[in-house]
Amino acid sequence: MLPIVEEHENLYNTEDSLSVEFYDCVEHNKLLYCRRPVAPIVLQRENEIWECYHNGIVHSFASLLKENISVNTVLHDWGSTIEKAEEYSRYIKQSIKSIDEIENYLCECNDPQ
């Protein structure tokens, strides 16, 4: 029988860009393992704005701040990407209210996979 192991992985380099050489990375033993196209590509996913996959719950940064949700909770308990957790951290620390409302959200993922 195989043991059941619960482990939490965060994704790095998830941002869309006009020229990417690697994206959607995971860290293992201090090494990043990434998707790497043969040549740089335009990475522009056709994601719906303010949509979470796998029955995730969408939260605005403003509502998270109002509910006193920590960056630690967002990153470790909700499985957010590193970039979104960093954006939320900047929002909290610098009280950035001028962040484009389209990008001003993150997802609470409760799906174990």
DRENMARKE-434880 format. One record per residue (C-alpha): residue in three letters; residue number from 1; x, y, z. Coordinates in Angstrom, 1 decimal, m for minus. Layout:
BEGIN
("ALA",NUM,(X,Y,Z))
...
end
This chain:
BEGIN
("MET",1,(0.0,0.0,0.0))
("LEU",2,(1.1,3.5,m0.7))
("PRO",3,(0.9,6.1,2.1))
("ILE",4,(m1.2,9.2,1.7))
("VAL",5,(1.0,12.3,1.7))
("GLU",6,(m0.4,15.7,2.0))
("GLU",7,(1.8,18.4,0.6))
("HIS",8,(1.2,21.9,m0.5))
("GLU",9,(2.9,23.4,m3.5))
("ASN",10,(2.9,27.0,m4.7))
("LEU",11,(3.2,28.1,m8.3))
("TYR",12,(5.8,30.7,m9.3))
("ASN",13,(6.0,32.7,m12.5))
("THR",14,(2.3,32.5,m13.3))
("GLU",15,(1.9,36.0,m14.7))
("ASP",16,(0.9,36.5,m18.4))
("SER",17,(3.5,38.4,m20.5))
("LEU",18,(4.3,39.3,m24.0))
("SER",19,(7.5,37.2,m23.9))
("VAL",20,(8.1,34.3,m21.5))
("GLU",21,(10.8,31.7,m21.5))
("PHE",22,(9.4,29.7,m18.6))
("TYR",23,(6.2,29.8,m16.5))
("ASP",24,(4.1,27.9,m14.0))
("CYS",25,(7.0,26.8,m11.9))
("VAL",26,(7.1,24.6,m8.7))
("GLU",27,(9.9,24.4,m6.3))
("HIS",28,(11.4,21.1,m5.2))
("ASN",29,(14.6,20.8,m3.2))
("LYS",30,(15.3,24.5,m3.8))
("LEU",31,(15.1,24.0,m7.6))
("LEU",32,(12.4,25.5,m9.8))
("TYR",33,(10.8,23.2,m12.3))
("CYS",34,(8.9,25.1,m15.0))
("ARG",35,(7.1,24.8,m18.2))
("ARG",36,(9.6,25.8,m20.9))
("PRO",37,(8.6,26.4,m24.5))
("VAL",38,(11.2,25.8,m27.2))
("ALA",39,(11.3,29.6,m27.9))
("PRO",40,(9.8,32.6,m26.0))
("ILE",41,(6.1,32.8,m26.3))
("VAL",42,(3.3,35.2,m25.7))
("LEU",43,(1.5,33.9,m22.6))
("GLN",44,(m2.0,35.4,m22.5))
("ARG",45,(m4.5,33.0,m21.0))
("GLU",46,(m8.1,33.6,m21.8))
("ASN",47,(m9.1,33.6,m18.1))
("GLU",48,(m12.4,35.1,m17.2))
("ILE",49,(m12.0,38.1,m14.9))
("TRP",50,(m12.9,37.5,m11.3))
("GLU",51,(m13.3,33.8,m11.9))
("CYS",52,(m12.0,31.0,m9.8))
("TYR",53,(m11.6,27.4,m11.0))
("HIS",54,(m12.6,24.2,m9.2))
("ASN",55,(m15.3,25.9,m7.1))
("GLY",56,(m12.8,28.4,m5.6))
("ILE",57,(m14.1,31.5,m3.9))
("VAL",58,(m13.2,34.9,m5.3))
("HIS",59,(m12.2,37.6,m2.9))
("SER",60,(m11.3,41.3,m3.5))
("PHE",61,(m8.2,42.6,m1.8))
("ALA",62,(m10.5,45.2,m0.1))
("SER",63,(m12.7,42.5,1.4))
("LEU",64,(m9.7,40.5,2.6))
("LEU",65,(m8.2,43.5,4.3))
("LYS",66,(m11.5,44.3,5.9))
("GLU",67,(m11.8,40.7,7.2))
("ASN",68,(m8.2,40.9,8.4))
("ILE",69,(m7.1,37.9,6.3))
("SER",70,(m3.3,37.5,6.4))
("VAL",71,(m1.0,36.9,3.5))
("ASN",72,(0.1,33.7,5.2))
("THR",73,(m3.5,32.4,5.1))
("VAL",74,(m3.8,33.4,1.4))
("LEU",75,(m0.5,31.7,0.5))
("HIS",76,(m0.5,28.6,2.7))
("ASP",77,(m4.1,27.8,3.4))
("TRP",78,(m5.8,28.9,0.2))
("GLY",79,(m3.1,27.8,m2.3))
("SER",80,(m2.7,31.2,m4.0))
("THR",81,(0.1,31.9,m6.4))
("ILE",82,(3.2,33.6,m5.1))
("GLU",83,(2.5,36.6,m7.4))
("LYS",84,(m1.0,37.1,m6.1))
("ALA",85,(0.1,36.8,m2.5))
("GLU",86,(2.9,39.4,m3.1))
("GLU",87,(0.3,41.7,m4.8))
("TYR",88,(m1.9,41.4,m1.7))
("SER",89,(1.0,42.0,0.6))
("ARG",90,(1.9,45.2,m1.3))
("TYR",91,(m1.8,46.2,m1.1))
("ILE",92,(m1.8,45.8,2.7))
("LYS",93,(1.6,47.4,3.4))
("GLN",94,(1.4,50.3,1.1))
("SER",95,(m2.4,50.8,1.2))
("ILE",96,(m2.4,50.8,m2.6))
("LYS",97,(m6.0,51.7,m3.5))
("SER",98,(m5.2,52.5,m7.1))
("ILE",99,(m4.4,48.9,m8.2))
("ASP",100,(m6.6,48.2,m11.2))
("GLU",101,(m9.8,46.7,m9.9))
("ILE",102,(m9.6,44.0,m12.6))
("GLU",103,(m6.5,42.6,m11.0))
("ASN",104,(m7.5,43.3,m7.5))
("TYR",105,(m8.7,39.9,m6.4))
("LEU",106,(m7.5,36.4,m5.6))
("CYS",107,(m9.1,33.0,m5.2))
("GLU",108,(m9.6,30.8,m2.1))
("CYS",109,(m8.9,27.3,m3.3))
("ASN",110,(m10.2,24.5,m1.1))
("ASP",111,(m9.8,21.7,m3.6))
("PRO",112,(m7.1,19.3,m2.3))
("GLN",113,(m5.8,18.7,m5.8))
end
